[in-house]
């Protein structure tokens, strides 16, 4: 029996993580396994400022995306919703912010037999 369900970015990537980039910014990183996988996530039609803004309820102008082909990495940074360690901060290390990004399904990638 084959599993033809679509892969998520989290399954396709070597690692997807988020972390603090100072007390006012979050950075997420997509570490891809190969140049082919990197090309999927580096495609500006798939991962772009508007997509990230929609996932995290942000202004697209606040989203910064860095594509690093030599490392097969895409980095995404944006302002934290609240300052790190403030009373309303529910994730002081920003360690869970990557989850919506990791759940995205890239185009034309499916699990075969």
LOVEX-564514 format. One record per atom (N, C-alpha, C, CB): residue in three letters; residue number from 0; z, x, y. Coordinates in steps of 0.02 Angstrom, whole numbers, plus 50000, padded with zeros to 5 digits. Glycine has a CB too. Layout:
N
<atom ALA, NUM, <Z, X, Y>> ...
This chain:
113
<atom UNK, 0, <50000, 50042, 49941>> <atom UNK, 0, <50000, 50000, 50000>> <atom UNK, 0, <50000, 50044, 50062>> <atom UNK, 0, <50061, 49952, 50000>> <atom UNK, 1, <49959, 50028, 50111>> <atom UNK, 1, <49956, 50067, 50173>> <atom UNK, 1, <49994, 50033, 50228>> <atom UNK, 1, <49883, 50079, 50194>> <atom UNK, 2, <50018, 50073, 50273>> <atom UNK, 2, <50053, 50048, 50332>> <atom UNK, 2, <50007, 50056, 50392>> <atom UNK, 2, <50122, 50085, 50343>> <atom UNK, 3, <49975, 50002, 50415>> <atom UNK, 3, <49927, 50007, 50470>> <atom UNK, 3, <49957, 49990, 50537>> <atom UNK, 3, <49869, 49961, 50456>> <atom UNK, 4, <50023, 49990, 50542>> <atom UNK, 4, <50054, 49973, 50606>> <atom UNK, 4, <50040, 50029, 50656>> <atom UNK, 4, <50130, 49962, 50598>> <atom UNK, 5, <50044, 50013, 50718>> <atom UNK, 5, <50030, 50062, 50771>> <atom UNK, 5, <50089, 50108, 50780>> <atom UNK, 5, <50012, 50027, 50837>> <atom UNK, 6, <50074, 50172, 50792>> <atom UNK, 6, <50126, 50221, 50806>> <atom UNK, 6, <50149, 50214, 50878>> <atom UNK, 6, <50100, 50292, 50793>> <atom UNK, 7, <50213, 50228, 50891>> <atom UNK, 7, <50239, 50231, 50959>> <atom UNK, 7, <50236, 50303, 50982>> <atom UNK, 7, <50312, 50203, 50962>> <atom UNK, 8, <50246, 50313, 51047>> <atom UNK, 8, <50250, 50381, 51073>> <atom UNK, 8, <50307, 50420, 51040>> <atom UNK, 8, <50260, 50381, 51150>> <atom UNK, 9, <50362, 50386, 51028>> <atom UNK, 9, <50419, 50419, 50995>> <atom UNK, 9, <50402, 50445, 50926>> <atom UNK, 9, <50477, 50372, 50990>> <atom UNK, 10, <50359, 50410, 50890>> <atom UNK, 10, <50339, 50431, 50823>> <atom UNK, 10, <50284, 50485, 50826>> <atom UNK, 10, <50315, 50372, 50782>> <atom UNK, 11, <50242, 50480, 50876>> <atom UNK, 11, <50187, 50528, 50883>> <atom UNK, 11, <50211, 50596, 50909>> <atom UNK, 11, <50133, 50500, 50929>> <atom UNK, 12, <50261, 50595, 50953>> <atom UNK, 12, <50285, 50656, 50985>> <atom UNK, 12, <50331, 50696, 50940>> <atom UNK, 12, <50321, 50638, 51050>> <atom UNK, 13, <50334, 50760, 50954>> <atom UNK, 13, <50383, 50802, 50922>> <atom UNK, 13, <50453, 50782, 50947>> <atom UNK, 13, <50369, 50878, 50936>> <atom UNK, 14, <50456, 50769, 51013>> <atom UNK, 14, <50519, 50747, 51043>> <atom UNK, 14, <50504, 50711, 51109>> <atom UNK, 14, <50566, 50808, 51056>> <atom UNK, 15, <50542, 50658, 51121>> <atom UNK, 15, <50541, 50624, 51186>> <atom UNK, 15, <50614, 50624, 51208>> <atom UNK, 15, <50511, 50550, 51181>> <atom UNK, 16, <50626, 50651, 51268>> <atom UNK, 16, <50696, 50653, 51291>> <atom UNK, 16, <50700, 50640, 51366>> <atom UNK, 16, <50727, 50721, 51275>> <atom UNK, 17, <50759, 50622, 51387>> <atom UNK, 17, <50773, 50613, 51458>> <atom UNK, 17, <50836, 50651, 51475>> <atom UNK, 17, <50779, 50537, 51477>> <atom UNK, 18, <50840, 50671, 51538>> <atom UNK, 18, <50898, 50710, 51559>> <atom UNK, 18, <50905, 50707, 51635>> <atom UNK, 18, <50893, 50784, 51535>> <atom UNK, 19, <50962, 50728, 51659>> <atom UNK, 19, <50973, 50733, 51731>> <atom UNK, 19, <50928, 50787, 51760>> <atom UNK, 19, <51046, 50747, 51747>> <atom UNK, 20, <50905, 50775, 51820>> <atom UNK, 20, <50871, 50825, 51859>> <atom UNK, 20, <50907, 50828, 51926>> <atom UNK, 20, <50793, 50810, 51868>> <atom UNK, 21, <50971, 50839, 51922>> <atom UNK, 21, <51015, 50835, 51980>> <atom UNK, 21, <51048, 50766, 51981>> <atom UNK, 21, <50976, 50847, 52046>> <atom UNK, 22, <51093, 50754, 52028>> <atom UNK, 22, <51131, 50691, 52029>> <atom UNK, 22, <51090, 50631, 52051>> <atom UNK, 22, <51190, 50698, 52074>> <atom UNK, 23, <51029, 50642, 52076>> <atom UNK, 23, <50990, 50586, 52103>> <atom UNK, 23, <50923, 50576, 52068>> <atom UNK, 23, <50979, 50596, 52175>> <atom UNK, 24, <50906, 50617, 52019>> <atom UNK, 24, <50841, 50614, 51985>> <atom UNK, 24, <50850, 50615, 51909>> <atom UNK, 24, <50796, 50671, 52008>> <atom UNK, 25, <50802, 50585, 51875>> <atom UNK, 25, <50797, 50587, 51802>> <atom UNK, 25, <50730, 50618, 51784>> <atom UNK, 25, <50805, 50515, 51770>> <atom UNK, 26, <50730, 50659, 51733>> <atom UNK, 26, <50668, 50687, 51707>> <atom UNK, 26, <50662, 50668, 51633>> <atom UNK, 26, <50665, 50764, 51716>> <atom UNK, 27, <50602, 50647, 51614>> <atom UNK, 27, <50587, 50632, 51544>> <atom UNK, 27, <50532, 50680, 51522>> <atom UNK, 27, <50566, 50557, 51534>> <atom UNK, 28, <50536, 50701, 51460>> <atom UNK, 28, <50487, 50748, 51434>> <atom UNK, 28, <50458, 50722, 51368>> <atom UNK, 28, <50518, 50818, 51425>> <atom UNK, 29, <50393, 50728, 51362>> <atom UNK, 29, <50357, 50711, 51301>> <atom UNK, 29, <50330, 50776, 51272>> <atom UNK, 29, <50299, 50659, 51314>> <atom UNK, 30, <50360, 50800, 51219>> <atom UNK, 30, <50338, 50861, 51185>> <atom UNK, 30, <50292, 50839, 51128>> <atom UNK, 30, <50399, 50904, 51159>> <atom UNK, 31, <50228, 50856, 51134>> <atom UNK, 31, <50179, 50833, 51084>> <atom UNK, 31, <50167, 50888, 51032>> <atom UNK, 31, <50113, 50815, 51118>> <atom UNK, 32, <50149, 50866, 50972>> <atom UNK, 32, <50140, 50911, 50914>> <atom UNK, 32, <50076, 50953, 50919>> <atom UNK, 32, <50139, 50871, 50851>> <atom UNK, 33, <50025, 50927, 50951>> <atom UNK, 33, <49960, 50961, 50951>> <atom UNK, 33, <49924, 50947, 51016>> <atom UNK, 33, <49917, 50939, 50890>> <atom UNK, 34, <49870, 50985, 51028>> <atom UNK, 34, <49829, 50974, 51087>> <atom UNK, 34, <49797, 50904, 51085>> <atom UNK, 34, <49774, 51028, 51092>> <atom UNK, 35, <49781, 50880, 51025>> <atom UNK, 35, <49751, 50813, 51018>> <atom UNK, 35, <49801, 50759, 51037>> <atom UNK, 35, <49727, 50802, 50945>> <atom UNK, 36, <49863, 50767, 51015>> <atom UNK, 36, <49915, 50718, 51033>> <atom UNK, 36, <49931, 50723, 51108>> <atom UNK, 36, <49979, 50730, 50992>> <atom UNK, 37, <49932, 50784, 51134>> <atom UNK, 37, <49943, 50793, 51206>> <atom UNK, 37, <49889, 50757, 51246>> <atom UNK, 37, <49943, 50869, 51224>> <atom UNK, 38, <49826, 50761, 51224>> <atom UNK, 38, <49772, 50729, 51260>> <atom UNK, 38, <49782, 50653, 51265>> <atom UNK, 38, <49705, 50743, 51226>> <atom UNK, 39, <49814, 50624, 51215>> <atom UNK, 39, <49827, 50552, 51216>> <atom UNK, 39, <49876, 50535, 51272>> <atom UNK, 39, <49855, 50528, 51148>> <atom UNK, 40, <49932, 50571, 51276>> <atom UNK, 40, <49983, 50554, 51326>> <atom UNK, 40, <49967, 50581, 51395>> <atom UNK, 40, <50050, 50580, 51304>> <atom UNK, 41, <49925, 50632, 51398>> <atom UNK, 41, <49905, 50659, 51463>> <atom UNK, 41, <49851, 50618, 51496>> <atom UNK, 41, <49882, 50731, 51456>> <atom UNK, 42, <49821, 50572, 51459>> <atom UNK, 42, <49769, 50529, 51486>> <atom UNK, 42, <49798, 50485, 51542>> <atom UNK, 42, <49739, 50484, 51429>> <atom UNK, 43, <49772, 50493, 51601>> <atom UNK, 43, <49798, 50456, 51659>> <atom UNK, 43, <49787, 50381, 51655>> <atom UNK, 43, <49766, 50483, 51723>> <atom UNK, 44, <49744, 50359, 51610>> <atom UNK, 44, <49735, 50287, 51599>> <atom UNK, 44, <49792, 50259, 51557>> <atom UNK, 44, <49667, 50273, 51565>> <atom UNK, 45, <49826, 50301, 51518>> <atom UNK, 45, <49880, 50279, 51474>> <atom UNK, 45, <49948, 50287, 51507>> <atom UNK, 45, <49878, 50316, 51408>> <atom UNK, 46, <49966, 50349, 51523>> <atom UNK, 46, <50031, 50362, 51556>> <atom UNK, 46, <50016, 50381, 51628>> <atom UNK, 46, <50072, 50419, 51519>> <atom UNK, 47, <50037, 50338, 51674>> <atom UNK, 47, <50027, 50351, 51745>> <atom UNK, 47, <50086, 50322, 51784>> <atom UNK, 47, <49960, 50320, 51769>> <atom UNK, 48, <50084, 50331, 51849>> <atom UNK, 48, <50140, 50310, 51892>> <atom UNK, 48, <50153, 50235, 51887>> <atom UNK, 48, <50126, 50329, 51964>> <atom UNK, 49, <50100, 50195, 51882>> <atom UNK, 49, <50109, 50123, 51879>> <atom UNK, 49, <50142, 50102, 51814>> <atom UNK, 49, <50041, 50088, 51886>> <atom UNK, 50, <50123, 50133, 51758>> <atom UNK, 50, <50152, 50117, 51693>> <atom UNK, 50, <50227, 50134, 51694>> <atom UNK, 50, <50116, 50155, 51636>> <atom UNK, 51, <50244, 50193, 51717>> <atom UNK, 51, <50314, 50214, 51720>> <atom UNK, 51, <50353, 50168, 51767>> <atom UNK, 51, <50320, 50287, 51742>> <atom UNK, 52, <50324, 50152, 51824>> <atom UNK, 52, <50357, 50108, 51872>> <atom UNK, 52, <50371, 50039, 51841>> <atom UNK, 52, <50315, 50100, 51935>> <atom UNK, 53, <50325, 50014, 51803>> <atom UNK, 53, <50335, 49949, 51770>> <atom UNK, 53, <50391, 49953, 51717>> <atom UNK, 53, <50268, 49925, 51737>> <atom UNK, 54, <50393, 50007, 51679>> <atom UNK, 54, <50444, 50015, 51628>> <atom UNK, 54, <50515, 50020, 51657>> <atom UNK, 54, <50430, 50077, 51586>> <atom UNK, 55, <50520, 50052, 51716>> <atom UNK, 55, <50586, 50067, 51743>> <atom UNK, 55, <50601, 50032, 51810>> <atom UNK, 55, <50592, 50141, 51753>> <atom UNK, 56, <50560, 49982, 51827>> <atom UNK, 56, <50571, 49943, 51888>> <atom UNK, 56, <50576, 49989, 51950>> <atom UNK, 56, <50634, 49900, 51882>> <atom UNK, 57, <50524, 50030, 51959>> <atom UNK, 57, <50522, 50078, 52013>> <atom UNK, 57, <50462, 50065, 52058>> <atom UNK, 57, <50520, 50149, 51986>> <atom UNK, 58, <50462, 50096, 52116>> <atom UNK, 58, <50404, 50100, 52158>> <atom UNK, 58, <50359, 50155, 52130>> <atom UNK, 58, <50423, 50114, 52234>> <atom UNK, 59, <50296, 50141, 52115>> <atom UNK, 59, <50252, 50193, 52087>> <atom UNK, 59, <50249, 50256, 52129>> <atom UNK, 59, <50183, 50165, 52078>> <atom UNK, 60, <50258, 50250, 52194>> <atom UNK, 60, <50256, 50308, 52239>> <atom UNK, 60, <50314, 50356, 52226>> <atom UNK, 60, <50256, 50286, 52312>> <atom UNK, 61, <50367, 50332, 52194>> <atom UNK, 61, <50426, 50374, 52181>> <atom UNK, 61, <50420, 50413, 52115>> <atom UNK, 61, <50488, 50331, 52179>> <atom UNK, 62, <50369, 50398, 52075>> <atom UNK, 62, <50362, 50429, 52009>> <atom UNK, 62, <50320, 50493, 52015>> <atom UNK, 62, <50329, 50379, 51960>> <atom UNK, 63, <50345, 50547, 51986>> <atom UNK, 63, <50309, 50610, 51984>> <atom UNK, 63, <50292, 50625, 51911>> <atom UNK, 63, <50351, 50668, 52016>> <atom UNK, 64, <50229, 50642, 51898>> <atom UNK, 64, <50208, 50659, 51830>> <atom UNK, 64, <50177, 50728, 51831>> <atom UNK, 64, <50157, 50607, 51803>> <atom UNK, 65, <50200, 50770, 51784>> <atom UNK, 65, <50176, 50838, 51778>> <atom UNK, 65, <50146, 50846, 51708>> <atom UNK, 65, <50233, 50890, 51790>> <atom UNK, 66, <50082, 50863, 51705>> <atom UNK, 66, <50048, 50873, 51641>> <atom UNK, 66, <50041, 50948, 51630>> <atom UNK, 66, <49977, 50838, 51640>> <atom UNK, 67, <50067, 50973, 51574>> <atom UNK, 67, <50069, 51045, 51561>> <atom UNK, 67, <50032, 51059, 51495>> <atom UNK, 67, <50142, 51071, 51558>> <atom UNK, 68, <49965, 51066, 51498>> <atom UNK, 68, <49926, 51073, 51436>> <atom UNK, 68, <49943, 51136, 51396>> <atom UNK, 68, <49854, 51073, 51452>> <atom UNK, 69, <49962, 51190, 51428>> <atom UNK, 69, <49978, 51251, 51392>> <atom UNK, 69, <50038, 51242, 51345>> <atom UNK, 69, <49992, 51308, 51441>> <atom UNK, 70, <50080, 51193, 51360>> <atom UNK, 70, <50139, 51180, 51319>> <atom UNK, 70, <50135, 51114, 51280>> <atom UNK, 70, <50201, 51180, 51362>> <atom UNK, 71, <50081, 51076, 51290>> <atom UNK, 71, <50074, 51009, 51260>> <atom UNK, 71, <50132, 50964, 51281>> <atom UNK, 71, <50071, 51014, 51183>> <atom UNK, 72, <50149, 50967, 51346>> <atom UNK, 72, <50206, 50930, 51372>> <atom UNK, 72, <50185, 50889, 51433>> <atom UNK, 72, <50263, 50977, 51391>> <atom UNK, 73, <50211, 50828, 51437>> <atom UNK, 73, <50206, 50787, 51497>> <atom UNK, 73, <50277, 50775, 51521>> <atom UNK, 73, <50167, 50719, 51484>> <atom UNK, 74, <50290, 50791, 51585>> <atom UNK, 74, <50356, 50780, 51615>> <atom UNK, 74, <50350, 50725, 51667>> <atom UNK, 74, <50385, 50845, 51647>> <atom UNK, 75, <50399, 50682, 51669>> <atom UNK, 75, <50400, 50626, 51716>> <atom UNK, 75, <50468, 50626, 51751>> <atom UNK, 75, <50387, 50557, 51679>> <atom UNK, 76, <50467, 50624, 51817>> <atom UNK, 76, <50529, 50623, 51856>> <atom UNK, 76, <50529, 50564, 51904>> <atom UNK, 76, <50539, 50688, 51894>> <atom UNK, 77, <50588, 50536, 51914>> <atom UNK, 77, <50596, 50481, 51962>> <atom UNK, 77, <50669, 50477, 51984>> <atom UNK, 77, <50572, 50413, 51931>> <atom UNK, 78, <50681, 50445, 52041>> <atom UNK, 78, <50749, 50439, 52065>> <atom UNK, 78, <50793, 50397, 52018>> <atom UNK, 78, <50750, 50407, 52135>> <atom UNK, 79, <50854, 50418, 52009>> <atom UNK, 79, <50902, 50379, 51969>> <atom UNK, 79, <50915, 50313, 52004>> <atom UNK, 79, <50970, 50419, 51958>> <atom UNK, 80, <50927, 50260, 51966>> <atom UNK, 80, <50942, 50195, 51998>> <atom UNK, 80, <51007, 50197, 52038>> <atom UNK, 80, <50945, 50140, 51946>> <atom UNK, 81, <51055, 50236, 52015>> <atom UNK, 81, <51118, 50248, 52051>> <atom UNK, 81, <51135, 50322, 52043>> <atom UNK, 81, <51177, 50201, 52024>> <atom UNK, 82, <51173, 50349, 52088>> <atom UNK, 82, <51191, 50420, 52085>> <atom UNK, 82, <51231, 50435, 52022>> <atom UNK, 82, <51231, 50441, 52148>> <atom UNK, 83, <51219, 50494, 51994>> <atom UNK, 83, <51255, 50515, 51934>> <atom UNK, 83, <51330, 50514, 51947>> <atom UNK, 83, <51233, 50585, 51912>> <atom UNK, 84, <51368, 50484, 51901>> <atom UNK, 84, <51440, 50482, 51906>> <atom UNK, 84, <51468, 50430, 51952>> <atom UNK, 84, <51464, 50547, 51927>> <atom UNK, 85, <51424, 50392, 51985>> <atom UNK, 85, <51449, 50339, 52029>> <atom UNK, 85, <51478, 50282, 51988>> <atom UNK, 85, <51392, 50313, 52076>> <atom UNK, 86, <51512, 50237, 52020>> <atom UNK, 86, <51546, 50182, 51986>> <atom UNK, 86, <51498, 50141, 51943>> <atom UNK, 86, <51580, 50137, 52037>> <atom UNK, 87, <51436, 50131, 51965>> <atom UNK, 87, <51388, 50089, 51928>> <atom UNK, 87, <51345, 50129, 51879>> <atom UNK, 87, <51344, 50053, 51975>> <atom UNK, 88, <51356, 50194, 51872>> <atom UNK, 88, <51317, 50236, 51826>> <atom UNK, 88, <51338, 50222, 51754>> <atom UNK, 88, <51325, 50311, 51844>> <atom UNK, 89, <51291, 50197, 51713>> <atom UNK, 89, <51307, 50181, 51643>> <atom UNK, 89, <51282, 50235, 51595>> <atom UNK, 89, <51276, 50114, 51625>> <atom UNK, 90, <51248, 50286, 51619>> <atom UNK, 90, <51222, 50339, 51576>> <atom UNK, 90, <51225, 50404, 51616>> <atom UNK, 90, <51148, 50324, 51553>> <atom UNK, 91, <51284, 50434, 51619>> <atom UNK, 91, <51296, 50491, 51663>> <atom UNK, 91, <51250, 50550, 51649>> <atom UNK, 91, <51368, 50513, 51656>> <atom UNK, 92, <51228, 50558, 51587>> <atom UNK, 92, <51184, 50614, 51569>> <atom UNK, 92, <51110, 50594, 51568>> <atom UNK, 92, <51204, 50642, 51501>> <atom UNK, 93, <51095, 50530, 51581>> <atom UNK, 93, <51027, 50504, 51580>> <atom UNK, 93, <50995, 50514, 51511>> <atom UNK, 93, <50984, 50538, 51634>> <atom UNK, 94, <51036, 50515, 51460>> <atom UNK, 94, <51012, 50529, 51392>> <atom UNK, 94, <50977, 50472, 51358>> <atom UNK, 94, <51068, 50550, 51351>> <atom UNK, 95, <50981, 50411, 51385>> <atom UNK, 95, <50950, 50354, 51352>> <atom UNK, 95, <50890, 50325, 51389>> <atom UNK, 95, <51001, 50299, 51342>> <atom UNK, 96, <50873, 50354, 51445>> <atom UNK, 96, <50818, 50327, 51486>> <atom UNK, 96, <50750, 50334, 51453>> <atom UNK, 96, <50818, 50361, 51552>> <atom UNK, 97, <50743, 50378, 51405>> <atom UNK, 97, <50678, 50390, 51373>> <atom UNK, 97, <50657, 50333, 51326>> <atom UNK, 97, <50679, 50455, 51336>> <atom UNK, 98, <50702, 50290, 51306>> <atom UNK, 98, <50689, 50241, 51254>> <atom UNK, 98, <50630, 50195, 51270>> <atom UNK, 98, <50751, 50198, 51242>> <atom UNK, 99, <50625, 50164, 51330>> <atom UNK, 99, <50566, 50123, 51343>> <atom UNK, 99, <50500, 50162, 51341>> <atom UNK, 99, <50572, 50090, 51411>> <atom UNK, 100, <50501, 50224, 51364>> <atom UNK, 100, <50441, 50266, 51361>> <atom UNK, 100, <50422, 50280, 51289>> <atom UNK, 100, <50452, 50332, 51400>> <atom UNK, 101, <50471, 50297, 51247>> <atom UNK, 101, <50458, 50313, 51177>> <atom UNK, 101, <50431, 50253, 51139>> <atom UNK, 101, <50522, 50338, 51144>> <atom UNK, 102, <50444, 50193, 51162>> <atom UNK, 102, <50420, 50133, 51128>> <atom UNK, 102, <50348, 50114, 51145>> <atom UNK, 102, <50465, 50075, 51145>> <atom UNK, 103, <50318, 50148, 51194>> <atom UNK, 103, <50248, 50133, 51211>> <atom UNK, 103, <50202, 50149, 51152>> <atom UNK, 103, <50226, 50174, 51273>> <atom UNK, 104, <50150, 50108, 51144>> <atom UNK, 104, <50101, 50119, 51091>> <atom UNK, 104, <50037, 50147, 51123>> <atom UNK, 104, <50086, 50053, 51052>> <atom UNK, 105, <50020, 50209, 51104>> <atom UNK, 105, <49958, 50239, 51131>> <atom UNK, 105, <49896, 50204, 51105>> <atom UNK, 105, <49955, 50313, 51114>> <atom UNK, 106, <49842, 50207, 51142>> <atom UNK, 106, <49780, 50176, 51118>> <atom UNK, 106, <49751, 50214, 51058>> <atom UNK, 106, <49728, 50173, 51174>> <atom UNK, 107, <49721, 50179, 51012>> <atom UNK, 107, <49683, 50208, 50956>> <atom UNK, 107, <49721, 50255, 50911>> <atom UNK, 107, <49625, 50244, 50983>> <atom UNK, 108, <49787, 50245, 50904>> <atom UNK, 108, <49825, 50285, 50857>> <atom UNK, 108, <49859, 50237, 50809>> <atom UNK, 108, <49877, 50330, 50895>> <atom UNK, 109, <49843, 50243, 50745>> <atom UNK, 109, <49875, 50201, 50695>> <atom UNK, 109, <49892, 50244, 50634>> <atom UNK, 109, <49831, 50141, 50675>> <atom UNK, 110, <49939, 50220, 50596>> <atom UNK, 110, <49961, 50256, 50536>> <atom UNK, 110, <49915, 50234, 50479>> <atom UNK, 110, <50037, 50242, 50520>> <atom UNK, 111, <49883, 50281, 50448>> <atom UNK, 111, <49839, 50267, 50391>> <atom UNK, 111, <49874, 50273, 50325>> <atom UNK, 111, <49779, 50313, 50392>> <atom UNK, 112, <49836, 50280, 50271>> <atom UNK, 112, <49866, 50284, 50204>> <atom UNK, 112, <49895, 50352, 50190>> <atom UNK, 112, <49814, 50268, 50152>> 
